Amino acid sequence: MGSGWHEWPLVLFTVLGQCVAGATIVTGLGWLAARHEPADQRRIALNMFFLWVVMGIAFFASVLHLGSPLRAFNSLNRVGSSALSNEIASGSVFFAVGGFWWLLSVMGKMPAALGRFWLLVSMVLGLVFVWAMTRVYQIDTVPTWYNGYTTASFFLTVLLTGPLFAALLLKMSKVPFNGKFFASVSVLGYLLSIAVVVMQTADLGFIHSSVQQANALLPDWGTLQVWRFVLLAAGLGCWLCPLLRRVPPRAAGLALGLILMLAGELIGRGLFYGLHMTVGMAIAG
């Protein structure tokens, strides 16, 4: 029993990877919307550098989970038949395609039409990467993961953190941004996350093996979820409060909000890993 933080490399990998996938989509939409403003597009592309820095941190964390960096290549041995191999492969393709788009765009070597298509492909690959992540944990012998809550929580992290990260990058790029719409998307993600936790908490009481009850795995489940949602609300507040006052959010406020929201999602992902249990001799639920 515990908070699940013993799996901190996977916690970082999944949360940061999902954040980057969401931010790539929203920032990419900002870049596409500025197609008649080459100077704006260049500033956006320059600041998208931070997407790939965070993605690099996520992959570094995943390598640490393998124990030895030399084992990283072994994770690709069963692409197509192993959910883990598919996850690493899809993430690597997303990283490579998006990273090369960024490099060529910054260097001014990307033709306009090809650049738009290439960026759209990168955005789709981000979603494929998140979907591949969810498949890794759909294990029928782990009943606390083998459900729709896993898929929902992973994609909700995209909705919660991605738009705010993108808002920060677009603010740094000094380009117009429909912050109200995307802030509303994150608020929707917040409300849906609460609904998922409420329903999941109820269902945990019906999952057990012959030796273990699922809702006994994390005695501090309720307290930590409250802290998670407090941090998420505070992070959203850093974005929403200026918008409600009809003043542009500042980059410092958006950065603080992103840190708070990532901290909240890291707590939530730690709880996810803390729910690990196997079927055992019998299972009900």
Disulfide bonds with the S-S distance in Angstrom:
none
